[in-house]
Amino acid sequence: MPSFEKCLTEVDVNKQVAIPSDFVQHLPDYEGGRTITFPVHDVSGKLWENFGYYIRKGEDYPKPVFQKDWRKYVRDKRLRPGDKIIFRVERNGDNGAPIYTIAAQKKIELFGSTIWSSEF
């Protein structure tokens, strides 16, 4: 099952989150020039109907980012820089269609050690 993890930066939390360029092959086909939206389920069962991704034009390489419901997700989960997301693509057992899921983990410093909370 394709997936990626990312520790969030200030830009990821406040604007849009950059995603690995090679992960785009697992997302809906990009048509160029506009944001492609698709549904994403979080592990609590909530459906984010308008998660979107866009490929920014860069001098060195295209830079894909999540937009649209990404900002709502960040606010809903109260994510901060240093927290982590895990994004997965699973397959529907009935028809093989992709199911996109996201989970968030809070970074907790406790007695000099870092631990990660479960989805909240």
Disulfide bonds with the S-S distance in Angstrom:
none
